[in-house]
Amino acid sequence: MDKISISLALLGLLCLYLSALAVYWDSVKFFTFSLLVGILSLIAWVFIPSSQTLAAMKVLPAVVNNQRIKGVAENALELTEQFLQDKLESLMSKEKSGAEK
């Protein structure tokens, strides 16, 4: 996608340069054609995503909607909650034993 984007940008700049030459040559048809192609290619260049964006658009929905990954995330959350609860209980019991002395 990056090569297509670079090609469109170069085509747009070339056509805008040719339209400037068409003004010098007093050619209305060539000026109109080159200006139109230049503007359209620059507009297309703006809206074409980069390779990284396109990969994210294709890969992320598949990863997010994968049930196996959702199960792993839920298990990790449960283990984390259990670990934190155990740590909290151990801290509370240490505080109680320290307060009793």
C-alpha positions in Angstrom: 0.0 0.0 0.0 2.9 2.4 0.7 4.1 2.0 -2.9 0.7 2.8 -4.2 0.5 5.8 -2.0 3.9 7.1 -3.1 3.0 6.5 -6.8 -0.3 8.5 -6.4 1.5 11.4 -4.7 4.1 11.5 -7.4 1.5 11.3 -10.2 -0.4 14.1 -8.6 2.6 16.3 -8.3 3.7 15.5 -11.9 0.2 16.3 -13.2 0.1 19.6 -11.3 3.5 20.4 -12.9 2.2 19.5 -16.3 -0.8 21.8 -15.8 1.6 24.6 -15.0 3.3 23.9 -18.3 0.0 23.8 -20.1 -0.7 27.3 -18.9 2.6 28.3 -20.4 1.8 26.6 -23.7 -1.8 28.0 -23.7 -3.4 24.6 -24.0 -6.8 24.6 -22.2 -7.6 21.0 -22.8 -4.3 19.7 -21.6 -4.4 22.0 -18.6 -7.9 20.8 -17.7 -7.0 17.1 -18.1 -3.7 17.3 -16.2 -5.3 19.4 -13.4 -8.2 17.0 -13.0 -5.9 13.9 -12.9 -3.5 15.7 -10.5 -6.3 16.6 -8.1 -8.0 13.2 -8.2 -4.7 11.4 -7.6 -3.9 13.6 -4.7 -7.3 13.1 -3.2 -6.9 9.3 -3.6 -3.5 9.6 -2.0 -5.0 11.2 1.1 -7.6 8.5 1.5 -5.5 5.4 0.9 -4.4 3.9 4.3 -0.8 3.0 5.1 0.3 -0.6 5.3 0.2 -0.5 9.1 -3.3 0.9 9.2 -4.5 -1.7 6.7 -3.0 -4.5 8.7 -4.6 -3.2 11.8 -8.0 -2.9 10.1 -7.7 -6.6 9.0 -6.0 -8.2 12.0 -7.5 -6.5 15.0 -11.1 -7.5 14.5 -10.1 -11.1 14.0 -8.1 -11.1 17.2 -10.7 -9.3 19.2 -13.5 -11.6 18.1 -11.5 -14.8 18.7 -13.2 -16.8 21.4 -10.1 -18.6 22.5 -8.4 -15.3 23.2 -11.4 -14.1 25.1 -11.2 -17.2 27.3 -7.6 -16.6 28.0 -8.3 -13.0 29.0 -11.1 -14.1 31.3 -8.9 -16.7 32.9 -6.1 -14.2 33.4 -8.5 -11.8 35.0 -9.8 -14.4 37.4 -6.3 -15.4 38.4 -5.3 -11.8 38.9 -8.3 -11.1 41.1 -7.6 -14.3 43.1 -4.0 -13.3 43.5 -4.9 -9.8 44.7 -7.5 -11.1 47.1 -5.0 -13.5 48.6 -2.5 -10.6 49.0 -5.1 -8.4 50.6 -6.1 -11.1 53.0 -2.4 -11.8 53.9 -1.8 -8.0 54.5 -5.0 -7.8 56.6 -3.9 -10.7 58.8 -0.4 -9.2 59.2 -2.0 -5.9 60.3 -4.2 -7.7 62.8 -1.3 -9.6 64.3 0.8 -6.4 64.5 -2.1 -4.6 66.2 -2.5 -7.3 68.8 1.1 -7.0 70.0 
